[in-house]
Every structure is written in structure tokens, then in C-alpha cells.
Amino acid sequence: MSEASGSVAGRSRPKTALMLGLGLVLFLILLALGTWQVQRLYWKEGLLRTIDQRTHSVPLPLAEVEKEFTSTGDVDYTPVTVTGTFLHQGERHFFSTWEGASGFDVVTPLQLDDGRFVLINRGFVPYDLKNAAKRPQGQVAGKMTVTGLARNPLLLKPSMMLPDNDLRKNIFYWKDRDAMAASAGLPAGAGLVPFLIDANAAPNPGGMPVGGVTIIDLPNSHLQYAFTWYGLAATLAAVLIIRLRRPPKAE
């Protein structure tokens, strides 16, 4: 070997070692991302099984669902039946869409026999029916029994992309249970059930609100993401192996 070629090979070794080191770090990161997606896949499949089991179960009395919430903090999509009197003047409006139309989900406090309240998502009304005076038949009086799905309260705004709730205009872009209750004109010191209820599709008088608007559509693309990350890791490994097998270039 000549002195010049030996010098070139010597200079190439640190560059090769640096490239391999960085490549190995990136390879491990890609493997970790793929493994994380596999873990998320198992979690999501378990969640979907739980939701399917709950939504197909028999509705429970409110007291039993409250007991479960106190124990676990999770009653999402659990069927529940509750009886009380609607406080229609306190209805809150959650901006939503239904079957291609823009409008609002009507969230109304229901007063229980013990004096507490639970917020009921009674269903969807079109944008031009936000004013309850335009749908008087739906403002039912007296005791009502509502069957629906319990929904866990949101502790924080789910996305920074969502606008802030506009309490002055009574327009909510995310379901802040506490803000809804605080702005609904409930009696001072009134207790509040710690979760919300989405009413089922049982027709309301006059056809409004349209109940049964709970959307259960959780995306599950984790397997695809896992294949992507593992595929990138395999590609990187092949590139590094080829580079290792290639002899240093002579100048």
C-alpha cells in the first residue's frame, strides 16, 4: 500500500465511524418508534373492545355509574338511565355538525330528585334553531327519563387548534363541563354529577333536538405506522451494511 492511499484510508475511517455511529442512533430511534406504535396498537384494540362491550350492555342506574366513576374515573360510553327535570333556560350550545349540516348540540342541565344536576347532551339542532324559542315543542316540562351514554369530562382543551369557548355568546367549541355548568344559571351550591350524558336517539317532541349523535369513530392506524417505522429502520440498516462492505475510495 502506498503512503498516499494509506493516508486516504486513514482519513476515511473517522468519517465512516461517525456515519455509522449516527446511523446506529437513528436506527435505534426508528426501532423505538415502531415498538411504540405496536404498544399503541394493543392499547387501541383494548380500548375499542371496551367501548364495544360497554355500548352493547344494558343501561345502568345513575348511582351505579357514579360508583364506577368514583372507583376508576372512566365510564366513557357506559349506557345509563337517569330521571329528572330539565332546566331549559340553562341549555348550553356546543358547535357541531350532523349529516353534513352545521349547528349545535344542545347540552341541558337535568335536575335530579336529590337536587343535583347532570348535563345532558340532548342532541343536534341546525344553526338557525339555536334559539330555543324556535323549537318550543322540544322544551319538555316535568319529569323525564333519559337513556344515553355516559361521557368522561374533558380536563383540558383537546387541541390548541380549537377556538376558546365563547361563554358570552353561549357557543362552546369543546365540552368544558365545569364552564358549561357555571354559565348555566344553576342554583347556588347545586351539586353536579361528575360526567356528562349523551342522550340516545329516542325522538324528542317536535323532532328537535335530534338525539343519538354520539360519534364512536376512533382511528386505528398504529399497525400502518409501525410498518412504516420498521420499514425505515430496515432500509437504513441495508444502507449501513452496504457502506460497511464498500472499500474506501483511493484518490
DOKE-232068 format. One record per residue (C-alpha): residue number from 1; x, y, z. Coordinates in pm, 1 decimal, m for minus. Each point is the difference from the previous one (the first is absolute). Layout:
BEGIN
<site k="NUM" xx="X" yy="Y" zz="Z"/>
...
END
This chain:
BEGIN
<site k="1" xx="0.0" yy="0.0" zz="0.0"/>
<site k="2" xx="138.1" yy="343.2" zz="m93.5"/>
<site k="3" xx="35.8" yy="281.5" zz="249.7"/>
<site k="4" xx="m266.3" yy="205.9" zz="m181.7"/>
<site k="5" xx="m259.5" yy="m277.9" zz="m2.2"/>
<site k="6" xx="70.7" yy="m75.8" zz="363.5"/>
<site k="7" xx="m57.2" yy="366.7" zz="82.2"/>
<site k="8" xx="m336.5" yy="0.1" zz="m185.2"/>
<site k="9" xx="m112.2" yy="m316.4" zz="178.3"/>
<site k="10" xx="104.7" yy="148.1" zz="332.8"/>
<site k="11" xx="m199.3" yy="315.9" zz="m63.0"/>
<site k="12" xx="m307.7" yy="m196.5" zz="m106.7"/>
<site k="13" xx="m13.4" yy="m211.1" zz="314.1"/>
<site k="14" xx="m115.6" yy="281.2" zz="236.8"/>
<site k="15" xx="m264.0" yy="110.1" zz="m252.5"/>
<site k="16" xx="m122.2" yy="m355.9" zz="m37.4"/>
<site k="17" xx="m8.2" yy="m50.4" zz="375.2"/>
<site k="18" xx="m194.4" yy="324.9" zz="46.4"/>
<site k="19" xx="m247.3" yy="m95.5" zz="m271.8"/>
<site k="20" xx="m49.4" yy="m346.3" zz="151.0"/>
<site k="21" xx="m43.3" yy="144.8" zz="347.2"/>
<site k="22" xx="m265.5" yy="246.6" zz="m114.7"/>
<site k="23" xx="m164.3" yy="m269.5" zz="m208.4"/>
<site k="24" xx="m15.7" yy="m233.6" zz="298.8"/>
<site k="25" xx="m160.1" yy="269.0" zz="214.8"/>
<site k="26" xx="m258.6" yy="69.4" zz="m269.8"/>
<site k="27" xx="m60.3" yy="m374.3" zz="m43.6"/>
<site k="28" xx="m71.9" yy="m40.6" zz="371.9"/>
<site k="29" xx="m234.8" yy="301.0" zz="m7.1"/>
<site k="30" xx="m194.3" yy="m148.4" zz="m292.0"/>
<site k="31" xx="m25.8" yy="m333.8" zz="179.7"/>
<site k="32" xx="m125.0" yy="175.9" zz="313.0"/>
<site k="33" xx="m264.1" yy="188.5" zz="m199.1"/>
<site k="34" xx="m116.6" yy="m322.6" zz="m163.0"/>
<site k="35" xx="m20.8" yy="m176.6" zz="336.7"/>
<site k="36" xx="m190.3" yy="293.4" zz="148.8"/>
<site k="37" xx="m256.8" yy="m26.9" zz="m280.1"/>
<site k="38" xx="m38.9" yy="m373.2" zz="68.2"/>
<site k="39" xx="m66.5" yy="81.4" zz="365.2"/>
<site k="40" xx="m250.6" yy="264.7" zz="m106.4"/>
<site k="41" xx="m164.5" yy="m258.4" zz="m226.6"/>
<site k="42" xx="m59.8" yy="m238.6" zz="291.1"/>
<site k="43" xx="m130.2" yy="289.7" zz="211.5"/>
<site k="44" xx="m236.6" yy="119.5" zz="m274.2"/>
<site k="45" xx="m133.1" yy="m350.3" zz="m68.6"/>
<site k="46" xx="m69.4" yy="m42.7" zz="371.2"/>
<site k="47" xx="m174.9" yy="336.1" zz="11.5"/>
<site k="48" xx="m217.4" yy="m88.0" zz="m301.0"/>
<site k="49" xx="m95.4" yy="m331.8" zz="160.8"/>
<site k="50" xx="m94.6" yy="180.8" zz="320.1"/>
<site k="51" xx="m211.3" yy="254.7" zz="m187.1"/>
<site k="52" xx="m174.6" yy="m271.1" zz="m200.9"/>
<site k="53" xx="m74.4" yy="m198.6" zz="315.3"/>
<site k="54" xx="m132.3" yy="305.9" zz="182.6"/>
<site k="55" xx="m220.6" yy="131.6" zz="m280.8"/>
<site k="56" xx="m168.5" yy="m339.0" zz="m35.8"/>
<site k="57" xx="m66.3" yy="m45.0" zz="371.2"/>
<site k="58" xx="m322.0" yy="64.3" zz="191.4"/>
<site k="59" xx="m47.9" yy="360.7" zz="123.1"/>
<site k="60" xx="86.3" yy="40.6" zz="367.7"/>
<site k="61" xx="m156.7" yy="227.1" zz="262.6"/>
<site k="62" xx="185.1" yy="324.9" zz="53.0"/>
<site k="63" xx="114.0" yy="m101.0" zz="349.7"/>
<site k="64" xx="186.4" yy="m304.7" zz="m133.1"/>
<site k="65" xx="175.8" yy="200.4" zz="m269.7"/>
<site k="66" xx="97.8" yy="266.0" zz="253.9"/>
<site k="67" xx="145.1" yy="m270.2" zz="222.9"/>
<site k="68" xx="206.8" yy="m130.0" zz="m291.9"/>
<site k="69" xx="121.2" yy="350.9" zz="m80.4"/>
<site k="70" xx="104.0" yy="56.3" zz="361.5"/>
<site k="71" xx="192.4" yy="m328.7" zz="m8.6"/>
<site k="72" xx="168.1" yy="21.9" zz="m342.0"/>
<site k="73" xx="m56.1" yy="348.9" zz="m140.5"/>
<site k="74" xx="m111.6" yy="m157.1" zz="m327.2"/>
<site k="75" xx="m360.6" yy="m62.5" zz="m105.7"/>
<site k="76" xx="26.1" yy="113.1" zz="m361.7"/>
<site k="77" xx="m273.3" yy="m151.8" zz="m220.2"/>
<site k="78" xx="m166.0" yy="m181.6" zz="290.8"/>
<site k="79" xx="m379.0" yy="m16.7" zz="m53.7"/>
<site k="80" xx="m186.3" yy="176.2" zz="279.9"/>
<site k="81" xx="m357.8" yy="94.7" zz="87.2"/>
<site k="82" xx="m86.5" yy="310.2" zz="200.2"/>
<site k="83" xx="m322.3" yy="175.7" zz="99.3"/>
<site k="84" xx="m45.8" yy="368.0" zz="74.1"/>
<site k="85" xx="m131.2" yy="336.5" zz="m117.4"/>
<site k="86" xx="169.3" yy="203.4" zz="m271.0"/>
<site k="87" xx="113.1" yy="354.5" zz="76.2"/>
<site k="88" xx="m51.3" yy="120.3" zz="m356.8"/>
<site k="89" xx="99.8" yy="359.6" zz="68.1"/>
<site k="90" xx="347.4" yy="m131.0" zz="79.7"/>
<site k="91" xx="60.1" yy="m185.4" zz="m325.8"/>
<site k="92" xx="351.2" yy="37.7" zz="m139.4"/>
<site k="93" xx="89.4" yy="m27.1" zz="m368.9"/>
<site k="94" xx="291.8" yy="m205.2" zz="m127.9"/>
<site k="95" xx="97.3" yy="76.1" zz="m360.1"/>
<site k="96" xx="m22.9" yy="m316.3" zz="m209.4"/>
<site k="97" xx="m107.7" yy="m151.8" zz="m329.8"/>
<site k="98" xx="m249.3" yy="m275.4" zz="m72.2"/>
<site k="99" xx="m60.8" yy="m167.3" zz="m334.7"/>
<site k="100" xx="175.4" yy="281.9" zz="m181.7"/>
<site k="101" xx="m182.1" yy="286.6" zz="174.2"/>
<site k="102" xx="159.4" yy="250.0" zz="237.3"/>
<site k="103" xx="m166.1" yy="72.6" zz="328.2"/>
<site k="104" xx="15.6" yy="m73.3" zz="369.5"/>
<site k="105" xx="m34.1" yy="m281.8" zz="248.7"/>
<site k="106" xx="m242.4" yy="116.2" zz="269.1"/>
<site k="107" xx="144.4" yy="m73.5" zz="345.1"/>
<site k="108" xx="m266.1" yy="49.1" zz="268.7"/>
<site k="109" xx="20.2" yy="m35.6" zz="379.8"/>
<site k="110" xx="m230.5" yy="m269.3" zz="137.8"/>
<site k="111" xx="m95.6" yy="43.3" zz="365.5"/>
<site k="112" xx="m12.0" yy="m321.7" zz="201.5"/>
<site k="113" xx="m223.4" yy="m77.1" zz="295.8"/>
<site k="114" xx="292.6" yy="59.7" zz="237.5"/>
<site k="115" xx="42.3" yy="356.2" zz="m131.0"/>
<site k="116" xx="314.1" yy="m68.1" zz="m199.0"/>
<site k="117" xx="34.0" yy="53.2" zz="m373.8"/>
<site k="118" xx="143.2" yy="m202.1" zz="m287.0"/>
<site k="119" xx="76.3" yy="150.0" zz="m340.1"/>
<site k="120" xx="m186.0" yy="m178.8" zz="m280.5"/>
<site k="121" xx="99.8" yy="29.9" zz="m364.8"/>
<site k="122" xx="m355.2" yy="m21.0" zz="m136.5"/>
<site k="123" xx="115.2" yy="1.2" zz="m362.1"/>
<site k="124" xx="49.6" yy="214.7" zz="m307.7"/>
<site k="125" xx="m188.7" yy="303.4" zz="m128.3"/>
<site k="126" xx="78.8" yy="187.5" zz="m323.6"/>
<site k="127" xx="175.0" yy="334.2" zz="21.6"/>
<site k="128" xx="m320.0" yy="201.1" zz="m50.7"/>
<site k="129" xx="m171.0" yy="m181.2" zz="289.4"/>
<site k="130" xx="254.9" yy="93.9" zz="264.1"/>
<site k="131" xx="m263.4" yy="222.9" zz="158.8"/>
<site k="132" xx="m220.4" yy="m229.9" zz="209.2"/>
<site k="133" xx="m303.3" yy="220.1" zz="m69.4"/>
<site k="134" xx="1.7" yy="m137.0" zz="m355.9"/>
<site k="135" xx="m48.3" yy="m357.7" zz="124.1"/>
<site k="136" xx="m247.0" yy="30.1" zz="289.4"/>
<site k="137" xx="m131.8" yy="m355.5" zz="m29.1"/>
<site k="138" xx="341.0" yy="m134.1" zz="97.0"/>
<site k="139" xx="0.2" yy="195.9" zz="326.9"/>
<site k="140" xx="m170.5" yy="m282.6" zz="187.6"/>
<site k="141" xx="m128.0" yy="67.7" zz="350.8"/>
<site k="142" xx="m28.1" yy="m226.7" zz="300.0"/>
<site k="143" xx="194.6" yy="m310.5" zz="85.2"/>
<site k="144" xx="174.4" yy="m175.9" zz="m284.4"/>
<site k="145" xx="195.8" yy="m324.4" zz="m16.9"/>
<site k="146" xx="304.9" yy="17.4" zz="m223.4"/>
<site k="147" xx="204.2" yy="m295.0" zz="m118.8"/>
<site k="148" xx="337.7" yy="59.0" zz="m159.3"/>
<site k="149" xx="374.7" yy="m42.5" zz="24.4"/>
<site k="150" xx="209.3" yy="137.2" zz="283.4"/>
<site k="151" xx="291.2" yy="212.5" zz="m118.3"/>
<site k="152" xx="314.5" yy="76.4" zz="195.4"/>
<site k="153" xx="58.2" yy="372.0" zz="61.1"/>
<site k="154" xx="284.9" yy="169.6" zz="m184.5"/>
<site k="155" xx="256.7" yy="153.1" zz="233.0"/>
<site k="156" xx="171.2" yy="210.2" zz="m267.9"/>
<site k="157" xx="m70.1" yy="131.0" zz="m347.4"/>
<site k="158" xx="78.0" yy="m300.3" zz="m221.6"/>
<site k="159" xx="182.8" yy="199.6" zz="m268.5"/>
<site k="160" xx="166.8" yy="340.7" zz="m23.2"/>
<site k="161" xx="m163.0" yy="29.5" zz="m343.8"/>
<site k="162" xx="m345.1" yy="31.6" zz="159.0"/>
<site k="163" xx="m128.4" yy="350.7" zz="75.3"/>
<site k="164" xx="m63.8" yy="94.4" zz="359.5"/>
<site k="165" xx="m355.0" yy="m45.4" zz="122.7"/>
<site k="166" xx="m209.1" yy="315.4" zz="m36.5"/>
<site k="167" xx="m206.8" yy="12.4" zz="317.0"/>
<site k="168" xx="m150.0" yy="339.2" zz="m87.0"/>
<site k="169" xx="m153.5" yy="m137.1" zz="m320.5"/>
<site k="170" xx="m67.5" yy="m340.1" zz="156.2"/>
<site k="171" xx="209.8" yy="m181.6" zz="m259.7"/>
<site k="172" xx="230.7" yy="m279.4" zz="115.0"/>
<site k="173" xx="267.5" yy="m147.2" zz="m224.3"/>
<site k="174" xx="98.5" yy="m264.3" zz="252.5"/>
<site k="175" xx="m205.4" yy="m151.8" zz="278.8"/>
<site k="176" xx="130.6" yy="172.0" zz="310.2"/>
<site k="177" xx="m245.3" yy="m149.0" zz="249.4"/>
<site k="178" xx="87.0" yy="240.1" zz="280.0"/>
<site k="179" xx="m30.4" yy="309.3" zz="m221.1"/>
<site k="180" xx="m328.9" yy="m124.5" zz="m141.5"/>
<site k="181" xx="m139.2" yy="m55.8" zz="348.7"/>
<site k="182" xx="133.0" yy="329.4" zz="136.8"/>
<site k="183" xx="m162.0" yy="198.0" zz="m282.8"/>
<site k="184" xx="m333.6" yy="m187.5" zz="2.8"/>
<site k="185" xx="m156.4" yy="192.3" zz="288.8"/>
<site k="186" xx="m20.4" yy="m293.6" zz="239.4"/>
<site k="187" xx="m112.2" yy="71.2" zz="356.4"/>
<site k="188" xx="276.3" yy="106.6" zz="235.7"/>
<site k="189" xx="174.2" yy="m298.1" zz="157.2"/>
<site k="190" xx="m162.5" yy="m251.6" zz="m235.4"/>
<site k="191" xx="189.2" yy="m327.0" zz="m29.2"/>
<site k="192" xx="102.8" yy="m137.6" zz="m336.6"/>
<site k="193" xx="36.6" yy="m357.5" zz="m122.3"/>
<site k="194" xx="369.0" yy="m36.9" zz="m99.2"/>
<site k="195" xx="m65.5" yy="m110.9" zz="m358.7"/>
<site k="196" xx="m231.5" yy="87.8" zz="m289.1"/>
<site k="197" xx="m261.4" yy="m213.0" zz="m176.1"/>
<site k="198" xx="m66.2" yy="m17.9" zz="m374.5"/>
<site k="199" xx="m370.4" yy="m75.0" zz="m48.8"/>
<site k="200" xx="m92.4" yy="m283.9" zz="m232.2"/>
<site k="201" xx="m202.2" yy="30.9" zz="m319.8"/>
<site k="202" xx="m342.3" yy="m9.1" zz="166.8"/>
<site k="203" xx="m201.7" yy="273.0" zz="m181.6"/>
<site k="204" xx="m55.5" yy="330.2" zz="174.7"/>
<site k="205" xx="m336.8" yy="177.7" zz="m40.4"/>
<site k="206" xx="3.1" yy="200.3" zz="m320.8"/>
<site k="207" xx="302.0" yy="m196.0" zz="m121.7"/>
<site k="208" xx="254.3" yy="235.6" zz="158.1"/>
<site k="209" xx="262.7" yy="m49.2" zz="128.8"/>
<site k="210" xx="98.3" yy="m307.4" zz="m202.0"/>
<site k="211" xx="138.0" yy="m248.4" zz="252.4"/>
<site k="212" xx="248.0" yy="m282.1" zz="m39.3"/>
<site k="213" xx="281.1" yy="216.6" zz="m133.0"/>
<site k="214" xx="284.8" yy="m171.5" zz="183.4"/>
<site k="215" xx="274.4" yy="m74.0" zz="m252.3"/>
<site k="216" xx="208.0" yy="m308.7" zz="76.3"/>
<site k="217" xx="265.3" yy="10.6" zz="m269.1"/>
<site k="218" xx="345.6" yy="m44.3" zz="146.6"/>
<site k="219" xx="268.4" yy="m28.1" zz="m269.7"/>
<site k="220" xx="232.5" yy="m297.6" zz="31.5"/>
<site k="221" xx="295.0" yy="44.4" zz="m236.8"/>
<site k="222" xx="268.3" yy="m110.0" zz="243.1"/>
<site k="223" xx="84.0" yy="m318.7" zz="m191.1"/>
<site k="224" xx="60.7" yy="203.3" zz="m314.3"/>
<site k="225" xx="220.0" yy="242.6" zz="192.7"/>
<site k="226" xx="193.2" yy="m290.0" zz="154.5"/>
<site k="227" xx="71.0" yy="m149.1" zz="m344.7"/>
<site k="228" xx="115.1" yy="342.7" zz="m117.7"/>
<site k="229" xx="249.9" yy="48.7" zz="282.7"/>
<site k="230" xx="127.4" yy="m358.5" zz="m15.0"/>
<site k="231" xx="27.1" yy="27.9" zz="m378.9"/>
<site k="232" xx="210.7" yy="314.7" zz="30.7"/>
<site k="233" xx="217.8" yy="m175.5" zz="257.7"/>
<site k="234" xx="53.3" yy="m296.4" zz="m236.2"/>
<site k="235" xx="85.6" yy="234.0" zz="m287.7"/>
<site k="236" xx="250.1" yy="187.1" zz="213.0"/>
<site k="237" xx="157.1" yy="m327.8" zz="114.4"/>
<site k="238" xx="42.7" yy="m107.8" zz="m363.5"/>
<site k="239" xx="167.1" yy="331.3" zz="m87.5"/>
<site k="240" xx="240.1" yy="m29.8" zz="292.4"/>
<site k="241" xx="91.9" yy="m359.7" zz="m89.5"/>
<site k="242" xx="68.4" yy="98.6" zz="m361.2"/>
<site k="243" xx="216.8" yy="287.7" zz="120.2"/>
<site k="244" xx="196.1" yy="m230.5" zz="230.1"/>
<site k="245" xx="65.8" yy="m245.5" zz="m280.7"/>
<site k="246" xx="116.7" yy="268.2" zz="m241.9"/>
<site k="247" xx="379.6" yy="43.6" zz="m10.2"/>
<site k="248" xx="138.7" yy="350.0" zz="59.3"/>
<site k="249" xx="47.2" yy="206.4" zz="m315.0"/>
<site k="250" xx="355.1" yy="70.4" zz="m106.5"/>
<site k="251" xx="95.5" yy="352.0" zz="m116.1"/>
END
